[in-house]
Amino acid sequence: MPELPEVEVTRLGFAERIAGARILAVRAGKPLRWPLGIEPGALVGRQVLDVRRRGKYLLVDLDAGLLLMHLGMSGSLRFARDAGTAGAHDHFDLVTDLGTLRLNDPRRFGAVVFVEGESDSRAIKLLGGLGVEPLDALAFRADDFHAALRRRKAPIKQVLLGGDVVVGVGNIYASEALFAAGIRPTLPAARVSLPRATKLHAAVRATLARAVERGGSTLRDFSNIDGQNGHFQLEAKVYARAGQACLVCATPIRKILQGQRSTFYCPTCQK
């Protein structure tokens, strides 16, 4: 599933290229996870002002309303002057005078939803429960992070994945950040001290920033707006390295299941 870094990489790939574009046509293919919420033709003539991100949602600001886009489990976006004929898994085209933004989603768990604004009830339902943005230095503060962890009894890895304390720390990035901070993924969040929470706060930010820099992670089928794979997974210290020697202490990396998700950690480096 594309996580925060992959969605941010996608946004960076087309935000400037589509800014100022005028919508010429909209093609909606097979139904996605949620309905568009507006007749496609009603979007024709509107102008794209900006593209923002909130968690794993892309917010395409229009001069009237906005589109919320989610890549689901296997979705990807392309933006091209000449997009060509839509394929079997291309389920949404936003055709503009600067190019076509196309959503390809084989499993159709993604979505494109029109809302009048962020105060729209549908926008609140989708965005209202999201935690703090980890790449926002002003919003994501170490002391607030620690205070939120103290209220959670669940294992720290599960809290990171939950998305209501800090948003977008997906499975690979949670494992890597916990390794960087030296914290065992099974440790109850409430038992993470302020110094360790501060270290984890820095590790989360650094891990996600590095992932964006490396174009995200391509574990199965993610590719960026131009069809290129991400490379962060090639730098993973623990993720998907079960049985291999820890790069720091040579102890074999362990794999466990937490909430039906694979967790990887070093039993020596992480306490």
C-alpha positions, -999 to 999 in steps of 0.1 A, spaced: 0 0 0 14 35 -8 22 52 24 29 89 32 63 90 14 49 74 -17 19 98 -17 42 128 -12 65 116 -40 34 114 -62 23 149 -52 58 164 -59 57 147 -93 27 166 -107 17 195 -84 36 222 -102 28 207 -136 -9 208 -132 -12 241 -112 -33 266 -132 -48 239 -155 -83 242 -168 -104 210 -167 -116 200 -202 -132 166 -195 -135 139 -168 -137 102 -175 -149 79 -147 -144 42 -153 -153 13 -131 -165 22 -96 -138 29 -70 -140 26 -32 -163 56 -28 -184 75 -54 -171 107 -69 -200 127 -54 -206 149 -84 -215 145 -120 -182 143 -139 -193 169 -164 -199 194 -136 -161 196 -131 -155 208 -167 -143 244 -168 -130 245 -132 -93 254 -126 -68 235 -106 -51 258 -81 -28 236 -61 -22 200 -49 -17 194 -12 -14 163 10 -30 153 42 -17 119 54 -22 95 25 -48 118 8 -40 141 -20 -61 173 -20 -65 188 -55 -77 224 -48 -100 237 -75 -114 273 -79 -147 258 -67 -144 228 -44 -116 202 -42 -109 166 -51 -97 141 -24 -76 114 -40 -65 81 -23 -43 55 -39 -58 26 -20 -38 -6 -20 -23 -6 -54 -32 27 -71 -8 51 -89 -12 83 -107 3 94 -140 3 129 -155 11 133 -192 4 157 -220 -6 127 -242 -20 100 -219 -31 77 -247 -60 53 -245 -71 43 -211 -64 7 -201 -84 -19 -182 -72 -7 -148 -74 31 -156 -105 42 -136 -103 80 -136 -90 106 -160 -89 143 -152 -83 158 -186 -69 194 -185 -53 218 -210 -19 210 -195 -22 172 -195 -42 143 -182 -41 131 -146 -49 93 -147 -56 70 -118 -46 34 -124 -58 10 -97 -60 -27 -104 -77 -35 -71 -100 -5 -71 -95 3 -34 -85 39 -43 -109 68 -46 -115 102 -60 -141 122 -40 -154 157 -47 -161 179 -17 -171 216 -15 -143 222 11 -125 207 41 -155 216 63 -177 193 40 -191 164 61 -175 139 36 -141 156 40 -144 156 78 -153 119 77 -122 111 57 -97 135 72 -110 145 106 -95 116 125 -60 119 111 -31 125 134 -3 151 132 17 154 100 52 140 108 70 162 82 55 194 96 81 206 122 57 230 138 28 206 142 48 174 151 65 182 184 85 157 205 68 167 238 33 165 224 43 131 208 54 118 242 22 130 259 1 112 233 21 80 238 16 81 275 -21 77 269 -17 45 249 -13 10 263 -9 -7 229 26 -17 216 44 13 202 45 -2 167 7 -5 167 3 31 178 26 43 151 5 24 125 -28 36 140 -26 70 123 -44 90 150 -13 101 169 10 107 139 -3 100 104 13 81 75 40 60 93 34 28 74 47 -6 82 82 -4 66 88 31 81 76 21 116 100 -8 117 129 13 104 122 43 127 119 20 158 152 4 149 169 38 144 155 48 179 166 15 195 130 8 207 115 -27 206 82 -27 187 64 -46 214 71 -21 241 38 -5 254 36 31 241 29 44 276 63 31 288 83 51 262 102 77 283 105 113 271 142 109 261 133 78 240 101 94 226 123 124 215 147 100 198 118 82 181 103 115 170 135 124 153 138 89 138 103 91 124 109 124 107 143 113 94 131 80 81 101 95 62 122 124 48 148 99 35 121 78 20 107 108 1 142 116 -11 147 81 -24 114 81 -42 94 60 -17 95 22 -15 85 -2 -42 76 -34 -25 51 -46 -51 37 -22 -76 42 14 -65 57 38 -91 58 75 -92 40 99 -115 65 91 -144 64 53 -138 97 50 -119 101 28 -89 111 39 -54 144 28 -38 141 33 -1 135 -4 4 171 -11 -7 183 8 24 162 -10 49 181 -20 80 155 -44 94 124 -45 72 122 -78 52 156 -89 66 144 -117 89 173 -141 97 199 -118 82 226 -103 104 219 -69 119 240 -43 102 250 -29 136 256 -59 159 253 -90 136 225 -105 156 199 -122 133 169 -99 126 136 -113 139 102 -112 124 69 -113 144 33 -105 136 15 -76 152 -21 -70 142 -16 -93 111 13 -71 100 49 -83 98 73 -65 122 111 -68 119 135 -58 146 169 -65 162 166 -82 196 200 -68 207 198 -32 194 162 -26 203 151 -27 240 
